[in-house]
Amino acid sequence: MPIENTAGVPPGIEPAIGDRLTTDDVAGLSGLTARTVVEYRSTRNRRRGPPFHYDGREVYYLLPEVLDWIDNRGTAHGRAV
C-alpha cells in the first residue's frame, strides 16, 4: 500500500518507509542523477549534498531534510552558487 503523500512531494515519489528516501528518490526530487547524489556522499563533497543517514549498511535520506536542502542549495555561505 503506498504511503499517503502529504508533504508536497511530486507524484511518483513514494518513500517505502515513512519519510525515508532512497538515492533514486532524492535524484528524482532534485533533478540530479543518482550517481551525483552518491558522489555528494563522498568525503570531499559532503557539504554539497543533502544530509544522509545509515541503517546498518543501508543509506537513506529523510524527506524533510531533502526538501530543505533542495530549497537552500542555490546559496552557499551567503552567496549564490
PyMOL commands that set and color helices and strands:
alter all, ss='L'
color gray80, all
select helices_A, chain A and resi 23-30+34-40+43-45+63-72
alter helices_A, ss='H'
color red, helices_A
select strands_A, chain A and resi 20-21+53-55+58-62+75-76+79-80
alter strands_A, ss='S'
color yellow, strands_A
deselect
rebuild
show_as cartoon
